[in-house]
Amino acid sequence: MKKNMVQFQRGEGLFSFLARYGTNEQCETVLFKTRWPDEFCCPECGGHDHCYLRSKRLYQCNRCHHQTSVTAGTIFESTKLGLKTWFLAMYLVTQSKDGISSLSLARHLGISQNSAWLLKHKLMQVMLERENQQPLAGRIELDDAYWGGARHGGKRGRGAPGKHPFVAAVQTTEDGHPIRMKCSAVPGFRKDTIERWCRKLLAQGSHVVSDGFSPFDGIDKAGFSHEKIVTGGGAASVEILALQWINTILGNIKNSLHGTYHAFRGKHLPRYLAEFNYRFNRRFELNQLVDRLLYVAVRTPPMPARLIELAEVAW
């Protein structure tokens, strides 16, 4: 049987990674070049001439004398952790197919679980913001899904407390091969919610295939070509070829979340889904994942802990 070249690609080995990012100085140099690929640009006046204040580890603009660090205004701002810790965290988060829990991350990095949890959520926020900028296009399979389950003795079904709804979509080729996916937490399944989701995260001209769930009429309201396949539910519904990949991906993501994290607060679901989206959508070039995440991280504004804790989904 022929090997799947995507599945068996090498990625980046740990020794290779440490050779590039093994010290804080190496990481700062790469961070500087990633943030200012051509030349230094003062965030205050836009000037390019600068000097480096070695004792303070700050860059000073020669025009306006504004001082800034290489991490100021990025997701790394105000961090007390060394850059090599951040870079190793990016490596561990991106190279693990099913993700890595904050407890495991803390043990690998030699930091507290609270610090690892906050660091990981900041990286997942970077992934979330990046994924929200890149809509799906072409043929798209779409379905409704839930994270969590009915509480003991509680109500069952879609309205059960403890269940957190999310929309799952996968972009495929015309002959049925998956390209990219998008799983997004939503406040609930209503036509207007699905309409707003489609307008934000699907490109114009896309063709959407879904089951007969009535809130998916919002796809039509958003102006997209919509093919409804009434599945009838049950085990037979997951065998419908037109919805094959969305069912496969939903199974994979639920197994991944349950197996790696076991449980987490529902308000943080958007970032956990974004982490899965981000890795899947860039699975063809594993050896570039750290560099690509770094590029986006230096262009993502700071995310203080209090904002991480809010984690509200707005549609």
Rosetta silent file (secondary structure, phi, psi, omega in degrees, C-alpha in Angstrom):
SEQUENCE: MKKNMVQFQRGEGLFSFLARYGTNEQCETVLFKTRWPDEFCCPECGGHDHCYLRSKRLYQCNRCHHQTSVTAGTIFESTKLGLKTWFLAMYLVTQSKDGISSLSLARHLGISQNSAWLLKHKLMQVMLERENQQPLAGRIELDDAYWGGARHGGKRGRGAPGKHPFVAAVQTTEDGHPIRMKCSAVPGFRKDTIERWCRKLLAQGSHVVSDGFSPFDGIDKAGFSHEKIVTGGGAASVEILALQWINTILGNIKNSLHGTYHAFRGKHLPRYLAEFNYRFNRRFELNQLVDRLLYVAVRTPPMPARLIELAEVAW
SCORE:     score description
SCORE:     0.000 S_00000001
   1 L     0.000  132.237 -178.049    0.000    0.000    0.000 S_00000001
   2 L   -67.680  137.685 -179.974    1.364    3.405   -1.010 S_00000001
   3 L   -71.380  143.602  171.557    2.353    5.685    1.872 S_00000001
   4 L   -78.068  111.591 -173.025    0.428    8.887    2.492 S_00000001
   5 L   -66.867  -26.803  176.269    3.180   11.465    1.943 S_00000001
   6 L   -69.618  -45.712 -177.825    1.419   14.059    4.111 S_00000001
   7 L   -66.224  -34.617 -174.110    1.110   11.658    7.015 S_00000001
   8 L  -101.942   14.306  176.847    4.709   10.412    6.758 S_00000001
   9 L   -67.124  154.948 -171.724    6.473   13.729    6.165 S_00000001
  10 L   -72.381  -36.879 -171.372    9.412   14.398    8.464 S_00000001
  11 L    71.710 -157.194  177.618    8.421   17.716    9.994 S_00000001
  12 L  -114.206  123.884  179.863   11.162   19.420   12.001 S_00000001
  13 L   -71.745  157.284 -177.878   13.207   17.343   14.413 S_00000001
  14 H   -63.604  -40.010  179.896   13.908   18.573   17.929 S_00000001
  15 H   -63.544  -41.816  177.678   17.675   18.723   17.384 S_00000001
  16 H   -63.040  -41.517  179.352   17.207   20.826   14.253 S_00000001
  17 H   -63.002  -46.607 -177.790   14.831   23.124   16.107 S_00000001
  18 H   -67.043  -28.508  176.830   17.202   23.602   19.055 S_00000001
  19 H   -65.424  -30.767 -179.721   20.073   24.371   16.705 S_00000001
  20 H   -90.457  -35.407 -171.146   18.076   27.331   15.408 S_00000001
  21 H  -129.673   35.474 -175.244   16.249   28.428   18.562 S_00000001
  22 L   -81.864  -14.386 -179.643   18.231   27.015   21.476 S_00000001
  23 L  -128.552  159.127  177.572   19.150   30.344   23.125 S_00000001
  24 H   -62.843  -34.331 -179.930   17.309   33.553   23.950 S_00000001
  25 H   -65.829  -42.774  176.961   19.750   35.480   21.758 S_00000001
  26 H   -61.599  -43.423 -178.379   18.982   33.314   18.723 S_00000001
  27 H   -64.895  -40.737 -179.867   15.264   33.698   19.331 S_00000001
  28 H   -65.615  -38.537  178.299   15.508   37.490   19.698 S_00000001
  29 H   -63.076  -45.305  178.814   17.446   37.752   16.441 S_00000001
  30 H   -66.268  -39.405  179.494   14.828   35.722   14.572 S_00000001
  31 H   -62.923  -41.538  178.090   12.018   37.661   16.244 S_00000001
  32 H   -60.886  -46.971 -177.493   13.579   40.968   15.148 S_00000001
  33 H   -68.925  -30.649  178.771   13.898   39.805   11.527 S_00000001
  34 H   -73.707  -39.120 -179.376   10.362   38.423   11.534 S_00000001
  35 H   -75.377  -40.598 -179.454    8.872   41.617   12.927 S_00000001
  36 L  -124.761   77.313 -173.635   10.993   43.981   10.799 S_00000001
  37 L   -63.572  -29.252 -179.644   12.036   41.920    7.738 S_00000001
  38 L   -93.161  -57.979  177.856   13.488   44.901    5.838 S_00000001
  39 L  -163.793  163.695  179.311   14.729   47.218    8.576 S_00000001
  40 L   -55.173  139.574  176.964   13.736   48.520   12.013 S_00000001
  41 L  -132.966  115.258 -177.888   10.593   50.670   11.985 S_00000001
  42 L   -63.224  125.668  179.441    9.805   52.816   15.024 S_00000001
  43 L   -67.666  -13.764 -178.058    6.219   52.154   16.190 S_00000001
  44 L   -91.656  -48.758 -174.624    5.948   55.801   17.271 S_00000001
  45 L  -122.271   -6.903 -179.601    7.208   57.808   14.266 S_00000001
  46 L    82.327    6.009  179.621    8.073   55.215   11.613 S_00000001
  47 L   -68.983  155.551 -177.220   11.771   56.090   11.652 S_00000001
  48 L  -107.730  -31.873  179.799   14.375   53.511   10.659 S_00000001
  49 L   -69.694  133.276 -175.516   17.623   54.759   12.200 S_00000001
  50 E  -155.018  168.064  172.106   18.058   53.299   15.671 S_00000001
  51 E  -132.935  159.029 -177.935   20.492   52.159   18.300 S_00000001
  52 E  -107.406  122.243  177.919   20.379   49.181   20.646 S_00000001
  53 E   -89.604   95.880 -171.167   20.535   49.805   24.404 S_00000001
  54 L   -61.016  -39.465 -176.757   22.248   46.622   25.461 S_00000001
  55 L   -66.841  -30.503 -179.336   21.788   47.088   29.223 S_00000001
  56 L  -100.783   -9.639 -176.130   18.009   47.536   28.823 S_00000001
  57 L    56.886   44.064 -179.469   17.612   45.249   25.783 S_00000001
  58 E  -124.274  153.698  175.196   15.651   48.038   24.076 S_00000001
  59 E  -105.391  128.705 -177.666   15.781   49.625   20.622 S_00000001
  60 E  -113.033  128.579  178.476   15.811   53.421   20.563 S_00000001
  61 E   -73.075  131.864  179.958   14.711   55.461   17.571 S_00000001
  62 L   -74.454  -17.356 -179.105   17.293   58.096   16.604 S_00000001
  63 L   -85.370  -55.111 -175.536   14.572   60.453   15.377 S_00000001
  64 L  -107.632   -4.352  178.835   12.044   60.598   18.241 S_00000001
  65 L    65.563   17.403  174.807   14.060   58.702   20.898 S_00000001
  66 L   -69.748  137.573  179.730   11.156   56.346   21.526 S_00000001
  67 E  -108.007  136.652  179.542   12.311   53.110   23.124 S_00000001
  68 E  -144.780  156.010  174.840   10.738   49.765   22.338 S_00000001
  69 L  -100.607  167.316 -179.128   11.486   46.087   22.818 S_00000001
  70 L   -70.288  -18.192 -178.880   11.277   43.438   20.137 S_00000001
  71 L   -98.501  -12.011 -176.331    8.215   41.976   21.911 S_00000001
  72 L   -61.729  134.786  179.067    6.279   45.236   22.521 S_00000001
  73 L    79.217    6.472  178.718    2.917   45.331   20.769 S_00000001
  74 L  -116.728  178.599  179.016    2.980   41.596   20.031 S_00000001
  75 L   -64.523  -18.305 -179.200    1.491   38.553   21.721 S_00000001
  76 L   -86.371   -2.604 -172.695    4.811   38.242   23.632 S_00000001
  77 L   -57.237  139.049  175.397    4.488   41.663   25.297 S_00000001
  78 L    65.202   14.340  179.887    5.236   41.867   29.043 S_00000001
  79 L   -70.698  144.788  175.012    6.183   38.199   29.240 S_00000001
  80 L   -99.577   -3.440  178.794    8.421   37.112   32.105 S_00000001
  81 L   -89.918  147.277  177.451    9.372   33.919   30.290 S_00000001
  82 L   -66.635  153.337 -178.902   12.460   33.723   28.118 S_00000001
  83 H   -63.039  -32.258  179.557   11.953   33.734   24.366 S_00000001
  84 H   -65.420  -27.824  175.674   13.466   30.253   24.055 S_00000001
  85 H   -69.078  -43.290  177.156   10.633   29.022   26.301 S_00000001
  86 H   -61.544  -45.240 -177.312    8.063   30.622   23.984 S_00000001
  87 H   -65.195  -41.066  178.022    9.719   29.176   20.899 S_00000001
  88 H   -65.720  -35.958  176.155    9.874   25.678   22.366 S_00000001
  89 H   -62.280  -42.502  178.231    6.196   26.007   23.317 S_00000001
  90 H   -61.851  -38.512  178.048    5.372   26.909   19.706 S_00000001
  91 H   -63.502  -48.561 -176.790    7.278   23.840   18.559 S_00000001
  92 H   -66.478  -37.671 -179.025    5.464   21.500   20.959 S_00000001
  93 H   -69.919  -39.621 -175.199    2.025   22.956   20.207 S_00000001
  94 H   -84.051  -27.887 -175.022    2.405   22.812   16.431 S_00000001
  95 H   -88.615   -9.386  179.819    4.205   19.483   16.035 S_00000001
  96 L   -92.410  118.363 -174.589    1.756   17.463   18.148 S_00000001
  97 L   -59.344  -40.256 -176.400   -1.086   16.134   15.966 S_00000001
  98 L  -101.937   11.051 -179.627   -3.621   15.940   18.806 S_00000001
  99 L    86.166  176.088 -179.871   -2.421   18.950   20.775 S_00000001
 100 L  -141.083  133.593 -178.304   -0.720   19.096   24.141 S_00000001
 101 L   -73.239  159.699  179.806   -2.296   19.842   27.521 S_00000001
 102 H   -64.511  -30.490  178.679   -1.062   22.720   29.658 S_00000001
 103 H   -68.173  -44.687  177.052    0.120   20.216   32.294 S_00000001
 104 H   -65.498  -39.884  179.219    2.265   18.326   29.775 S_00000001
 105 H   -62.074  -41.502  179.000    3.494   21.608   28.338 S_00000001
 106 H   -60.969  -40.451 -179.410    4.484   22.799   31.817 S_00000001
 107 H   -67.961  -38.968  178.680    6.531   19.651   32.405 S_00000001
 108 H   -67.894  -37.567 -175.011    8.346   19.971   29.072 S_00000001
 109 H   -88.939  -15.800 -178.287    9.114   23.665   29.605 S_00000001
 110 L    72.503   35.788  177.970    9.928   23.465   33.316 S_00000001
 111 L  -125.996  175.267 -179.578    7.396   26.149   34.297 S_00000001
 112 L   -72.297  158.198  178.920    4.230   26.197   36.383 S_00000001
 113 H   -64.737  -35.658  179.109    0.965   24.846   34.992 S_00000001
 114 H   -63.432  -42.686  178.548   -0.649   28.284   35.326 S_00000001
 115 H   -65.802  -40.875  179.386    2.102   29.877   33.231 S_00000001
 116 H   -65.778  -38.887  179.134    1.894   27.106   30.649 S_00000001
 117 H   -62.620  -46.052 -179.222   -1.895   27.445   30.457 S_00000001
 118 H   -66.835  -42.937  178.297   -1.702   31.198   29.824 S_00000001
 119 H   -59.660  -46.452 -178.452    1.134   30.822   27.300 S_00000001
 120 H   -63.485  -41.257 -179.645   -0.759   28.131   25.402 S_00000001
 121 H   -68.107  -30.678  175.528   -3.971   30.169   25.318 S_00000001
 122 H   -67.891  -40.720  176.931   -2.098   33.166   23.944 S_00000001
 123 H   -65.929  -38.717  178.011   -0.705   30.998   21.159 S_00000001
 124 H   -68.071  -31.025  175.383   -4.164   29.586   20.489 S_00000001
 125 H   -64.202  -39.737  175.325   -5.500   33.156   20.343 S_00000001
 126 H   -58.494  -46.188  179.370   -2.968   33.847   17.579 S_00000001
 127 H   -62.245  -41.973 -179.185   -4.270   30.787   15.730 S_00000001
 128 H   -61.626  -48.130 -178.559   -7.884   31.869   16.238 S_00000001
 129 H   -65.505  -36.363  177.809   -7.342   35.360   14.856 S_00000001
 130 H   -66.824  -45.392 -178.780   -5.413   33.998   11.884 S_00000001
 131 H   -63.731  -33.990  179.229   -8.054   31.405   11.056 S_00000001
 132 L   -70.473  -12.745  178.453  -10.814   34.048   11.193 S_00000001
 133 L   -91.561   -6.866 -172.888   -8.973   35.962    8.455 S_00000001
 134 L  -124.410   93.245 -177.909   -8.981   33.052    6.000 S_00000001
 135 L   -71.372  157.420  173.082  -12.429   31.965    4.744 S_00000001
 136 E   -79.423  157.470 -178.752  -13.186   28.622    3.146 S_00000001
 137 L  -147.851  159.161  177.111  -14.016   28.543   -0.569 S_00000001
 138 L    86.709 -140.171  178.492  -15.316   26.156   -3.231 S_00000001
 139 E   -83.206  129.092 -173.908  -17.183   22.998   -2.242 S_00000001
 140 E  -134.166  126.278  171.831  -17.839   22.926    1.508 S_00000001
 141 E   -93.077  135.455 -173.816  -19.409   20.256    3.710 S_00000001
 142 E  -136.693  143.224 -178.907  -21.056   21.730    6.821 S_00000001
 143 E  -152.286  162.439  174.348  -22.632   20.282    9.959 S_00000001
 144 E   -96.042  148.968 -178.675  -23.677   21.182   13.490 S_00000001
 145 E  -152.055  167.356 -178.236  -21.828   19.735   16.466 S_00000001
 146 E  -138.650  144.461  170.699  -21.540   20.023   20.254 S_00000001
 147 E  -106.426  135.009 -178.123  -18.773   19.805   22.795 S_00000001
 148 L   101.438 -178.345 -178.550  -19.723   18.320   26.168 S_00000001
 149 L  -151.176  177.340 -179.439  -22.620   16.134   27.181 S_00000001
 150 L   -66.433  136.442  176.206  -25.720   15.876   29.270 S_00000001
 151 L   -73.113  158.606 -176.338  -25.184   16.241   32.986 S_00000001
 152 L   -58.520  121.770  179.270  -26.186   13.369   35.237 S_00000001
 153 L    77.771    4.481 -176.369  -29.974   13.275   35.447 S_00000001
 154 L   -93.904 -174.784 -179.229  -30.297   16.336   33.218 S_00000001
 155 L   -68.799  144.557  178.714  -31.991   17.052   29.913 S_00000001
 156 L  -104.070  165.650  174.863  -30.780   15.166   26.850 S_00000001
 157 L    93.787 -167.585 -172.510  -30.458   16.346   23.259 S_00000001
 158 L   -61.177  -34.063 -175.941  -29.497   19.647   21.606 S_00000001
 159 L   -89.867    9.870 -176.069  -30.761   21.862   24.421 S_00000001
 160 L   -66.116  136.811  175.186  -28.998   19.984   27.220 S_00000001
 161 L   -64.876  148.016 -178.313  -27.032   22.128   29.668 S_00000001
 162 L    90.892   -6.206  175.841  -23.289   21.580   29.477 S_00000001
 163 L   -99.206  135.150 -177.592  -23.334   21.251   25.699 S_00000001
 164 E  -118.813  116.182 -173.689  -21.525   23.942   23.715 S_00000001
 165 E   -76.024  146.857  171.444  -22.517   24.299   20.049 S_00000001
 166 E  -149.517  151.373  177.145  -20.084   24.792   17.198 S_00000001
 167 E   -92.104  134.049  178.005  -20.247   24.838   13.417 S_00000001
 168 E  -118.970  130.854 -179.477  -17.977   22.395   11.586 S_00000001
 169 E  -141.568  147.746  176.966  -17.064   22.836    7.929 S_00000001
 170 E  -137.268  131.206  176.201  -14.540   21.284    5.564 S_00000001
 171 E   -88.483  129.888 -178.319  -13.471   22.514    2.134 S_00000001
 172 E  -125.441  163.225  170.396  -12.936   19.679   -0.354 S_00000001
 173 L   -75.644  170.611 -179.910  -11.859   19.244   -3.933 S_00000001
 174 L   -64.602  -27.812  178.805  -14.506   18.292   -6.491 S_00000001
 175 L   -93.566   13.020  167.418  -13.411   14.660   -6.272 S_00000001
 176 L    93.125   17.956  177.616  -13.839   14.654   -2.491 S_00000001
 177 L   -95.780  134.229 -177.406  -10.377   15.223   -0.970 S_00000001
 178 E   -71.872  141.159  178.728  -10.234   17.510    2.105 S_00000001
 179 E  -114.058  -60.706 -177.638   -8.261   20.730    1.815 S_00000001
 180 E  -139.287  160.334 -179.185   -9.055   22.981    4.763 S_00000001
 181 E  -134.090  164.001  178.760  -11.442   22.965    7.708 S_00000001
 182 E  -151.088  114.094  173.581  -13.134   25.449    9.989 S_00000001
 183 E  -116.414  125.226 -173.888  -14.713   24.661   13.352 S_00000001
 184 E  -135.254  131.238  175.471  -16.157   27.678   15.164 S_00000001
 185 E   -69.112  140.799  177.313  -18.037   28.018   18.436 S_00000001
 186 L  -131.727  157.198 -179.826  -21.416   29.745   18.123 S_00000001
 187 L   -70.549  -18.443 -179.866  -23.919   30.898   20.782 S_00000001
 188 L   171.042  172.081 -179.281  -26.579   28.605   19.351 S_00000001
 189 L  -101.298  100.288  174.520  -28.103   27.277   16.146 S_00000001
 190 L  -132.720  157.113 -177.774  -30.399   29.885   14.649 S_00000001
 191 H   -59.686  -42.106 -177.609  -30.828   30.941   11.035 S_00000001
 192 H   -69.115  -32.776  176.837  -29.445   34.430   11.655 S_00000001
 193 H   -65.849  -45.376  178.876  -26.395   32.996   13.476 S_00000001
 194 H   -65.199  -37.069  177.920  -25.624   30.627   10.600 S_00000001
 195 H   -61.186  -46.618  179.957  -26.131   33.473    8.126 S_00000001
 196 H   -65.646  -39.048  178.731  -23.587   35.671    9.929 S_00000001
 197 H   -60.747  -44.986 -178.726  -21.152   32.766   10.244 S_00000001
 198 H   -64.602  -42.659 -179.335  -21.337   32.086    6.503 S_00000001
 199 H   -63.205  -32.730 -176.668  -20.863   35.736    5.566 S_00000001
 200 H   -84.300  -37.922 -167.212  -17.775   35.956    7.767 S_00000001
 201 H  -118.052    4.828  174.234  -16.032   32.637    7.147 S_00000001
 202 E  -121.715  140.221  178.742  -17.070   31.507    3.652 S_00000001
 203 L   -79.498  147.378  178.256  -15.925   33.086    0.391 S_00000001
 204 L   -58.777  141.925 -179.734  -18.505   34.281   -2.097 S_00000001
 205 L    91.205   -0.857  179.936  -19.391   31.711   -4.738 S_00000001
 206 L   -71.261  152.270  176.049  -18.935   28.729   -2.422 S_00000001
 207 E  -112.294  118.416 -173.777  -21.201   25.698   -2.724 S_00000001
 208 E  -105.447  132.421  175.798  -22.320   24.350    0.662 S_00000001
 209 E  -112.668  125.567 -179.407  -23.518   20.800    1.305 S_00000001
 210 E  -142.350  176.071  174.317  -25.378   20.189    4.583 S_00000001
 211 L   -85.782 -167.972 -174.074  -28.035   17.994    6.138 S_00000001
 212 L   -89.298   17.566 -179.686  -31.673   19.043    6.586 S_00000001
 213 L   -60.746  123.617 -170.544  -31.185   20.897    9.892 S_00000001
 214 H   -59.529  -36.426  177.903  -33.558   23.889    9.662 S_00000001
 215 H   -60.828  -17.452  178.655  -31.141   26.596   10.959 S_00000001
 216 H   -72.738   -1.205  170.168  -28.994   25.859    7.909 S_00000001
 217 H   -63.885  -17.686  175.596  -31.554   27.826    5.895 S_00000001
 218 H   -62.965  -22.106  176.621  -29.320   30.710    6.971 S_00000001
 219 H   -64.142  -42.673  178.701  -26.885   29.503    4.280 S_00000001
 220 H   -66.978  -40.231  179.645  -29.454   30.430    1.633 S_00000001
 221 H   -63.130  -29.608  179.123  -30.139   33.774    3.328 S_00000001
 222 L   -78.839   -6.646  175.461  -26.419   34.547    3.134 S_00000001
 223 L    90.626   20.803 -179.293  -26.596   34.074   -0.653 S_00000001
 224 L  -100.666  150.389  171.719  -24.658   30.819   -1.021 S_00000001
 225 E   -64.741  128.905 -170.941  -25.431   27.859   -3.246 S_00000001
 226 E  -133.256  121.674  176.884  -26.856   25.278   -0.842 S_00000001
 227 E  -109.117  114.984 -179.919  -27.377   21.559   -1.349 S_00000001
 228 E   -95.112  132.700  174.309  -29.487   19.905    1.359 S_00000001
 229 L  -123.414  107.849 -178.919  -29.204   16.186    2.012 S_00000001
 230 L   -75.037  113.531 -172.917  -31.776   14.941    4.509 S_00000001
 231 L   -89.488  -30.491 -179.463  -29.909   12.258    6.423 S_00000001
 232 L    82.894   -4.284  178.734  -32.564   11.116    8.855 S_00000001
 233 L    75.138 -178.515  179.314  -30.021   10.680   11.656 S_00000001
 234 L    82.140 -179.649 -175.799  -28.719    7.438   13.074 S_00000001
 235 H   -63.680  -32.135 -177.169  -25.686    5.390   12.111 S_00000001
 236 H   -66.816  -25.307 -176.334  -26.609    5.338    8.419 S_00000001
 237 H   -66.817  -27.052 -178.185  -26.330    9.132    8.193 S_00000001
 238 H   -80.605   -5.495 -179.008  -22.547    9.060    8.712 S_00000001
 239 H   -97.860    1.337  179.169  -22.101    6.813    5.663 S_00000001
 240 L   -70.150  121.748 -172.767  -23.437    9.373    3.164 S_00000001
 241 H   -62.788  -33.913 -177.483  -20.565   10.042    0.751 S_00000001
 242 H   -66.522  -19.882  179.475  -21.471   13.703    0.179 S_00000001
 243 H  -119.792   23.207 -174.577  -20.866   14.379    3.879 S_00000001
 244 H   -59.850  -47.805 -171.839  -18.074   11.845    4.388 S_00000001
 245 H   -75.912  -32.128  178.611  -15.292   14.228    5.339 S_00000001
 246 H   -68.496  -35.624  176.676  -17.212   16.419    7.730 S_00000001
 247 H   -68.175  -39.362  178.292  -18.249   13.315    9.674 S_00000001
 248 H   -63.838  -46.033 -177.833  -14.654   12.036    9.675 S_00000001
 249 H   -67.267  -37.625  177.376  -13.246   15.349   10.877 S_00000001
 250 H   -62.755  -41.001  176.705  -15.865   15.702   13.599 S_00000001
 251 H   -62.960  -41.913 -179.263  -14.925   12.270   14.905 S_00000001
 252 H   -65.387  -44.999 -175.020  -11.225   13.149   14.835 S_00000001
 253 H   -69.511  -37.022  178.729  -11.586   16.489   16.588 S_00000001
 254 H   -68.709  -40.889  176.707  -13.808   15.111   19.360 S_00000001
 255 H   -63.003  -40.035 -179.648  -11.429   12.201   19.961 S_00000001
 256 H   -64.654  -47.687 -178.458   -8.515   14.631   20.007 S_00000001
 257 H   -65.135  -44.116  179.233  -10.130   17.033   22.481 S_00000001
 258 H   -66.139  -41.400 -176.022  -11.344   14.271   24.779 S_00000001
 259 H   -72.174  -34.530 -175.437   -8.064   12.376   24.644 S_00000001
 260 H   -91.381  -41.881 -171.664   -5.751   15.347   25.188 S_00000001
 261 H  -108.923  -18.935  178.885   -7.696   17.724   27.407 S_00000001
 262 L    64.098  -55.389  179.327  -10.403   15.512   28.943 S_00000001
 263 L  -158.612  147.597  172.415  -12.328   18.620   30.041 S_00000001
 264 L  -157.874  162.923 -178.633  -12.157   22.415   29.823 S_00000001
 265 L   -67.703  136.314 -174.869  -14.495   25.323   30.295 S_00000001
 266 H   -59.543  -28.126 -178.206  -16.842   25.800   27.373 S_00000001
 267 H   -67.301  -16.507  178.278  -16.063   29.496   27.065 S_00000001
 268 H   -95.327    2.277 -178.303  -12.566   28.576   25.888 S_00000001
 269 H   -54.646  -40.514 -178.792  -13.857   26.246   23.159 S_00000001
 270 H   -53.613  -39.743 -177.977  -13.190   28.766   20.309 S_00000001
 271 H   -75.153  -36.810  178.096   -9.445   28.658   20.916 S_00000001
 272 H   -65.728  -37.597  176.515   -9.249   24.877   21.287 S_00000001
 273 H   -67.279  -40.463 -179.794  -11.104   24.479   17.993 S_00000001
 274 H   -62.393  -36.288  178.131   -8.854   27.076   16.339 S_00000001
 275 H   -60.834  -43.879  179.278   -5.775   25.109   17.413 S_00000001
 276 H   -66.019  -44.484  177.472   -7.093   22.020   15.653 S_00000001
 277 H   -55.751  -48.441 -173.369   -8.065   24.080   12.577 S_00000001
 278 H   -60.382  -47.713 -178.883   -4.651   25.718   12.405 S_00000001
 279 H   -67.054  -42.655 -178.579   -2.637   22.515   12.467 S_00000001
 280 H   -62.888  -43.331 -175.756   -4.917   20.681   10.032 S_00000001
 281 H   -71.492  -12.030  179.361   -4.915   23.520    7.501 S_00000001
 282 L  -121.640   25.431 -174.374   -1.096   23.622    7.497 S_00000001
 283 L   -71.322  -15.027 -176.881   -0.464   19.876    7.643 S_00000001
 284 L   -77.750  -17.015 -176.720    1.273   19.837    4.249 S_00000001
 285 L  -137.491   70.695 -176.356    4.352   21.711    5.549 S_00000001
 286 H   -62.162  -32.308 -177.045    5.053   20.635    9.120 S_00000001
 287 H   -72.989   -6.667  179.262    8.622   21.915    9.018 S_00000001
 288 H  -108.805    1.236 -173.469    7.354   25.479    8.507 S_00000001
 289 H   -62.303  -42.573 -179.022    4.739   25.549   11.267 S_00000001
 290 H   -64.162  -46.286 -178.904    6.884   27.288   13.910 S_00000001
 291 H   -64.008  -38.688 -179.591    8.052   30.006   11.514 S_00000001
 292 H   -69.941  -38.981  177.563    4.526   30.613   10.232 S_00000001
 293 H   -67.274  -38.315  177.762    3.090   30.822   13.741 S_00000001
 294 H   -61.951  -42.841 -179.792    5.875   33.219   14.745 S_00000001
 295 H   -57.398  -42.546 -179.389    5.086   35.466   11.756 S_00000001
 296 H   -75.552  -34.887 -176.861    1.470   35.781   12.870 S_00000001
 297 H   -62.366  -38.990 -179.067    2.345   36.070   16.578 S_00000001
 298 L   -75.612   -8.113  177.507    4.407   39.245   16.090 S_00000001
 299 L  -110.560   11.075  176.241    1.445   40.748   14.227 S_00000001
 300 L  -105.789  127.628 -177.672   -1.112   39.836   16.897 S_00000001
 301 L   -64.692  161.608 -179.613   -1.737   42.492   19.573 S_00000001
 302 L   -56.670  147.807  179.593   -1.124   41.694   23.255 S_00000001
 303 L  -129.399   89.438 -179.472   -3.708   39.513   24.989 S_00000001
 304 L   -61.555  160.698 -177.610   -3.645   40.075   28.790 S_00000001
 305 H   -58.646  -36.407 -178.202   -4.787   37.299   31.106 S_00000001
 306 H   -64.815  -32.889  177.705   -8.009   39.140   31.968 S_00000001
 307 H   -76.412  -33.720  175.013   -9.037   39.136   28.283 S_00000001
 308 H   -60.226  -40.511 -177.448   -8.117   35.467   27.933 S_00000001
 309 H   -69.875  -28.636 -179.607  -10.466   34.712   30.821 S_00000001
 310 H   -64.949  -58.245  170.839  -13.381   36.602   29.244 S_00000001
 311 L    46.893   50.487  178.867  -13.362   34.466   26.095 S_00000001
 312 L   -94.243  143.239  178.599  -16.823   35.440   24.865 S_00000001
 313 L   -93.891  120.902  179.457  -18.080   34.414   21.434 S_00000001
 314 L  -115.566  125.188  175.962  -19.663   37.325   19.551 S_00000001
 315 L  -130.620    0.000    0.000  -21.665   36.818   16.361 S_00000001
